[in-house]
């Protein structure tokens, strides 16, 4: 993870923005940070933008996942 920018979570990846590689890397990093499988994280909007909106399948959103989100959103 890259930290916070205002109220947004920054996900820093090394992949280039070619053929969706950077988007895929960002979603994979988010899934890893939340402790869920990549298949449970999907892109809602922003496929060609630096700003992306992702969602996690409700079926895997546990108190642990909510806690991880809360930790990621706390400025350090």
N, C-alpha and C positions, 0 to 999 in steps of 0.2 A: 504494500500500500504506500501511497505517497503522502498521506496526511489530509489536512482540511484546507479548503479555500472557501471562506465564508461558512455557509451551512452545507457545503457540498463535499463529498468524499472524493479525494484525488487518488486515482489509480495510475501509477506510473509503470509503463511497460517498455520493453526494449524493441518489441516487434514494430516493423514499419507499417504504415497505413496503406498497405497494398493488398487488394483482394480480401479485405476483412480480417487480415492477420492481427492488427492492433486491437480491433474490437474483440476478437476471440481471446486474445491474451488478457485483455482487461476483464472479460467475463470469467475467465478461468482463475485469475488472481482474486477476484471478488468471491467466487465460490470457495476458494481455498481459505481466504480470510474468515469466511463465515462458517467454515467447517461443513459445507454441504457439497454434494457432487455437482460437477459442472452442468449436467443435464437438468438440474433443478433451478438454474439461473438463466433467464432469458432477457433478450434485449427488447425493450418496449418502444424506444424511440432513439434516434440519433445515430443511425448506422453510418452516415457520412459526416457526422459532426464530431467535434472534440467533446461536446457535452452529450452524455448518454444517460438514458434512464433504463435501469434494469429492475427486474422483479424476481423474487424467489417464490417458488411454488409453495402455496399455503400448506400443503401436506408435510413439508419438512421444516416449517417455521416453528421452532420450539422456544422455550424460555432461554435455552443456551444460545440459539441463533439471535434472539432479540438482545441478549446481553452482549454478544459480540458486536452487533450493530451499535449499541449504545457506547461501548468502549471505543469503537472506531470514530465515533462522532464527538468524542471529548477532546478538546484542544490540549495538546501536550506542550 
